[in-house]
Amino acid sequence: MSLLRTIGYTGSVALATASMPVLAAPPADMNIATTLAALTLVVILILFLAWLLKRMKLPGIQGSDGNMKILRQLPVGQRERIVLLQVGEEQMLVGITQQNISLLSKLEQPLSMNEVQSGSEFAGHLTKLLKKNVKK
């Protein structure tokens, strides 16, 4: 009798399961559209993160080896700047634009770190160097 109850019970479960409506699979067009939208979102996210990392200018990501350091930057336009670089023991004044990087001057007497830290002295020294280069 218990065997019949078990069979009857499982039979009623099977009947109950069979009588429930089965969800229809979404159309194939919907799957392709969803996949393409997700793929587009991932590509946009990757491009945004790459742009963000580039803008942050993290030294560990750029792979600097320590021989070249940017001591000071002075913006002179929207995308133009003058940079004081230290390469080994030499210091150089470099002009950077969107299309070009040009050496403005090599400093004969490297600036001390105290001079570099104070902005007004750097600006005065920069003005003197620029005037000297214009006269040439």
Steps between C-alpha positions, in 0.01 A plus 500: 500500500778737582655420165179603328489819702855579396421434135178695528677786676776525240239465229304794640822704524577418138147596402522822698832584337368417157194720550709810591560738211851484358669833442569559133858561395567858389529552126845465345504872408469592867800284593720659233393852597565432868840348424603791277384754758698325775808478275474869411469590867812299589703659217391849605592420861848380395560812288383726784731331751795525259431872452469548875832325569668709234367822654605402853866469395591245764877442510469126557288456189721713276803290589742771603840363596601793719766646268264761362287714729265790443604755759256776413230581242373840399186506281516774238188412304215256487722213383843661509739494791860557591662220696818487705647150459780332687679234296777349705701798624383742228196725511321607184223741421261348247201653320214258441212561260241267356711435189857562613751471782798732472803565713499862614819499703742280691566646840870560552451517876236252614240644734499369854189323625422801723492728196281256311249474785441876522299599192590871486873434470434245229287749306771766531770262383277384216438857387874571504572188292225580250627856455852364449374260229302772323813718469686218320 
